[in-house]
Amino acid sequence: MGTMTNGLTEGVDYAYNHYFLANPFLEMLKSGEIDEEVVNDKVRRILRLMYRTNMNPNRTAGSLTSQQHFDVAREVAQEGIVLLKNNRNFFPVDPATSQTIAIIGENATRRMTIGGGSSELKTKYEISPLSGLKKRFANANILYSMGYSSGPSAYGEELPAPFDADSLLEAAVEAAAKADMVLFIGGLNKNHFQDCEGEDRKAFNLPFGQDKLLNEILKVNKNVGVILISGNAVDMPWLPKVNSVLQAWYLGSEAGNAIADIISGDVNPSGKLPFSFPVKLTDNAAHSFGELSYPGDSINQYYKEDILVGYRWHDTKNIAPLFAFGHGLSYTSFKISNAKTDLNTYKTADTIAISCDVQNTGKTRGAEVIQIYVKDEKASVLRPEKELKAFQKVFLEPGEKQTVELQIPVADLAFYDETKSGWTVEPGVFQILLGTSSRNLKKTIKVDVD
């Protein structure tokens, strides 16, 4: 830590021999500045840990990159995918279909476990979205077209794309015109100025001409679903024209299989957005206070949004998001009823118990996330419009009903009082808001805090 290297980008020697405990440490040992006993102490610590773990004869043998690990990776990826939009039940697609499906986009084949700096993942293999979809939709006539191209992955520099953009666009539009449906697999990647360490993105829109490509595809085929592979939100000027949008993030080694599981309906999407997607870049708090707030003066960064970060900013300032914090659609439907608290008045040391019934009213097994927000009706300091205080994911078979119980310690309703240098729960009325996103609230219950 603290050593100016950038991993393996510039070679093994620079990556490892320049670490503080490599050549610099060796030179200090040779000069006598550091005693050799320091090395012995460090080696003893390593050996002690080895004896306690992998060399311990009583330790159960473990496994590395086993099928069990990849099964877990696939399940995690499935649960993280968020269905943002799904007009006319575009998804799921019957896995037995014999239709022609055009899969368009560089992200359908691009490896995403490599690059990006600290987000790089070392894995035995990575299933691409194209591979996963081809395997699951074996009866379909799948046409793949790259559509757009970014440059090779490089840390700290932006490299030009190796292919002609006009030729790629023309080929993609031709494939889309022949297809019954189009799956556009785009988004960002781990390149410099994308989802990578060291530099911000240059724009909020999709890079590498993807917006233009999507518009051209829509001219020849209206039956389009978009799968976004990215770690962040993007501008979506084409949103009203496409049938469906799936936010797939960077899903790791089982990415392609997990995406195919969701698109085929083998798995019902149940992911929820962990932050609000803004309509436009200036809707974000950091962009609302001038250039000193963002992008700063290249040396200093001024955080002026105070506690109103993320969805708290959108909700408190009444700025409608494109997709709200906690949003996520499903292939089934849910009914929430009988929401209540155990008491009407609470002391600071108490815990608020909240319960409600959740029923799967559709025909598909699925999961809903019950989210509890709290609003302080009157505070002596700036507080957000509401804050998430509890949530629970519940899996239900068709027709099944469960009672969900959540608890919020009254102490969690506190704010940090700068005048006292401590946490304070002010007496008054608090609203308990129960829903499925910060903008989709089903029930409001008022409680008194004494």
N, C-alpha and C positions, 0 to 999 in steps of 0.2 A: 504494500500500500504506500502511496506517495511517491513511487518510482515512476519517472516519465517513460513508460513504454506503452505500446498499443497492441499488446497481445502478439500474435504471430504474423501480423500484417507485413512487417519488415524483416522477417526471418527469425529463426530460433535464437541466434546469438543475442540479438537486440532484445528479444522478448524475455529471456530468462537470465542471461549473464549480467544484465544491468540491474536486476533486482537488488535491493539493498543487502540482502543476505547471500548474494552471490559474489561477483568480483569485488565490489566495494568492501564487503565484510572480510573477504580473503586478504585484501591489501592491508586492512587494519590489523588483522591477526599477524601478518608477516612483519609489520612494523613494530609490533608490540603494544600498539595503542589499546588493543583489547586482548585480555588473557585467554589462553586456550581453554581454560576451565569453562568459559562461557559457551563454547561449542559443545563441550562434554555435557553441560547442563541441558542444552537444547536437545541433544541426541537422547539423553535419558528420558526426557519428556515424551519423545516420539516412541521410544521402545516401551515405555510404561503403558502408553495407550494401546500399542500393538499387542502387548501381553494380555491386556484386559479385554481386548475385542477379538480380532481375527486369529490370534495365536492361542486364545483361551480354549483348552480342550473341552470345557463344559459348555461352550457356546454352540448353539444350534447353527448348522451350516446355512448360509444365505444363498441368494441367487442374484445374478446380474443380467439385466435385459431379458428376463424370462417372458414367456407368453402372458403370465399373470400380470406383469408390469404393463405390458402393452394393452391388456384388457382394461386395466384401470385407466390408462392414458386415453383410451377410446371413450370410456364412460365419462370421464372428466370433460373431454372435448364435446361430447354430445350435449351435456347439461349446460355448457357455457354458450352454445349457439343461441342467438336471439332472433326471433322472427319479428321484424319490424313492421312489415306490411304484407297483406295476403288477399288481394282482391280476387273475387270469383273463385276462391279456393284453388288458386294456381298450384300451390303446394298442398298436400303431397302429390307426387307424380306416381302413377301406378308402375311398380317395378317390372310388371310383365308387359308393358307397352311395347308395341312394335313401331311406334312413330319415329320420325326423324328428329333428332335433337341436335341442335347446333350448340356446341360448347365453345364459347369465345372468350379469349382473354389470356394474357401472359401468366396471370396468377393461377391459372388452372394447372400449370406444369412447373412453376418456379418453386425452388426449395426455399422455405421460410425458417427452417431451424438454424440456418447459418447467417452470419452477419448481424448488424444492429448493435454491436458492442455487448453490453451486459445481458441482452436478451437472447444471445446465441445459445443454442441447445445442442449438446453432444449426444447423438442418438444413433442406434444401430441402423435404422432405416427411417425413411419418411415417405408415407403414402400421399401422392399428389391428389388433388381433387379430381383431375381427369382420370387417373387410374381407379380411384374409388368408384366413380360414377360408371365407368365402363364395365367394371366387375359387377356392380349391382344391377345395371340396366343392360344385361347381356343380350336381350332380344331387340333392343332399340337399334336404329341406324344412327350412330353417333358421328357427327362431323365436327372435327376440331379445327379451329382457326385461331392463330395467335392474336390477331387483331391490333395489338400495340406492342411496343417494345421499350423497355428501360435499358439503361446501361448495365454492365456487369457490376456485381456487388464490390464496393471498395470503401474502406474506412478512410474518412477524411478527405475524399475527393469525389467529384461527380464525373462519371465517365459517360461518353456518348453512346447512344443506342447503336447496335451493330446492323440494324435492318432498316430498310426504307419504310417510313411511316405510311406513305400513300399506298404502297403496294400491299402492306398488311391490312389497311382499312378496306381496300377494294376486295381482297380475298375474303375478309370477314363478312362484309355485306353480301357477297355472293353466296356464302354458306348460309347466312341467315335467311336469305330469300328462298332457299330450297327446303328449309326446315319447318316442321309443325310447331316447334317451340324453340326458344333461345334461352340458354343459361349463360348469362354474362358473368364471368368470374374475374373481377378486377379489384381495385382498391389501392392500397399502398404496398410498400415492401420495405426491406431492411437497408436500402441504399442510403447514401449520404443525402441529406435534405428530405428524407422520408422518415420512417419510424426508426431512427438511428441516433446514437449518442452524438453530442458535440455541436449540432446545428439544428435550428428549427426548420420546419417545412416552409417552403417559399410561398405557398398559396393554400387556400382552404379547399379548393376544388380538386377533383381527381387529376392526377398528373398523367403525363405521357399521351395526351390527346384522348383520354377515355370518354370525356363528356361528348366530344364531337363524334367519336365512334358510336356511342350509344344512340345519339340522335339519328345517325345515318342508318343504324340497324332498325330503329323503330319506324323508319320510313318504308321498309320492306317487310317488316314482321312486327305485329303489335303484341304477339304472345311472348313477352319477355319477362324473365325473372332475373334479378341481380343478386349475386353472392359477393359481398364485400369482405375481403381479407385485409384487415388493418388492425392497428392497435388504437385507433382514434376515430373521431367523427370526420366526415367529409361533407362538402356542399353537395346537394342533390337536386340540381335544377330539373332533372329528368324524372323525379319522383312521381309526379302526377300521371306520367305516361306508361310506367312499367306496372306490371301486375303484382309483383312481389319483391321484397327486399329481405335478404337474410344476412345478418351481421355475424360473420364467422371468425373474426379475430385471427390470431396466430395459434393454431390448435396443436402444434407439435407433431410427433411421429405418426399419429393415427388420423391426421387431418382429413385426408380424402375419404377414408372409411366413415368417419363421423359425419361429414357433410352428406355423404350418400345415405347414411342411416336416417337423417332428418328429411332430406328431399324425397326419399322413397316412402316415408311414413312408418318405417320400421321403428323409429323412435319419435315421440311427440316432442317438439321443441318446448323447452321450459325455462330457458335462460332469460334473465332480466338485465336491463341496462344498468351498469354501475355508475353512470354519470349521464347528465342531460346532453343530448345532441342539439346544438344550437341551429337556428335557421340560417344565420349568417355569422361571420366571424366577430363582428362588432357587438353581437349579443353577449359574448363572454365578458365576465367582469374585468379581466385584465386589459381588455381593449376599450374599456369605457372611461378611462382616466387619462387619456393622452399618451404621448410617446414615452414619457418617463416611466409610466407603468408598463407599457409594452411598445417597442422592444427594449426600452431602457437606453442608457447612453453608452453601451458596450462594456462598461465597468460596473456600474451600479444598477440594481434591479429594485424598483420600488413597488411594494405590495400595498395597494391602496383599497382593496376590496374588503379589508378587515375580516370579519368572520363570515361574510357572505360569499362563500366559495361554492362553486358548482351549482347544484340544484337550488341551494339556499338563495343564490343570487337571482336566478330566474324566477323563483316563486315569490320572493320578497319584493322584487322590482316589477312583478307581473309581466315578465317577458316570456311570451309563449315559446317553448322549445319546439324543435322539429319532432323529436321523440323524447319523452320525459324520463327522468331518473326512475328506474324501477319498471319501465315499460317492457313488455314482451308478450307476443301473441301465442296462441296455441291452436292445435287442430281440433280441440274439443272446447266445451264451454263450462263455466263454473257459476254456481249461485252461492252468494254469501248471505247468511241470515243470522238472526238471533245474537247480534253483537251486544256485549254488555260488560260492565266492570263489576267487581265484587262489592265495592262500596261507593258512596258518593263523596265522602270527605276523608282526607288522608293527612297523617302527620308526616314530618320529614323522614322519620325512621321507617315508615311503612313501605310496602310494595304494592303497586297497582296491578291487580290480576285482571287480564282482559281475555275474553273468550268469544268465539263465534263458530258457527257451523259452516262448513264448506262442502258443497256437493258437486260432483261431476255430472252435469246435465246433458253431456254429449254421448257419443258412441265410441270414444277412443280413450284408452288409458292416458292419463296425463298428470301434470303437476302444476299447482298454483302456488304463488308466494304471497302470503298474507303479510302486509306491511303496516306497521303502526307508527304514525307520526304524532308529534305533540306540538301544540301551539300555546304559547303563553299569551293570554289575552291582554295583559297589561304589565309591562316591565319598566323598571327605572333605567334600563340600559338598552342599547340596540340589540335586538334578538331577531333571528330569522323568522319568516312567516310560519315555518314549521320545520321540525327536524325529525329524521328517522331515529326511532329509539328501540325498535324491536322488529324482527321479521321471522317467518318460519315457512319452509317449503313443505308442502304436503302432496303426496302421490296418491291418486285415487283411480279406482277402476270405474268404468261407466256405471252411473247410477249410485255409486258409493258416496256416503256422507260421513264426514268426520268432524269432531269438535276440536278446534285448535285453541290451545291455551298459551298465552304469552304473559310475561311479567316485566314490569318496569319499576325498578327501585325509585322512590320519590326523589332520592338523592341525585338521580340522573337528570332531574329537571333543573339542576343548578346551572348557574353561569359563573364564570370567573370574575370576581369583583376586584378590579384594579385598585380601588380605594382601600380595600382590606387585605389585598394580596392573598385572597382565599376564595373558596367556592361558596356561593350563596343560593339558597332556595327561597325565593320571595313568596309570601302567602298570596293567594288569589285564585282565580279561575283558570284552569288549563283545559284545553280541548284535546281529547283523544280522538285522532282521526285514523280510521281503518280503511284500507284500500289495497289496490294492486299496482299503484305507481304514485308518484308525488302529485300527479294530475288526475288520477282516477280514484277518487275517494268515495267509499260506499256508505260510511256511517260516521257520525260525529257524536261523541259523548262528552259532556262537560262534567268535570270533577273539581271539587274545592280542595286546595292545599292549605292547611292551617299551620 
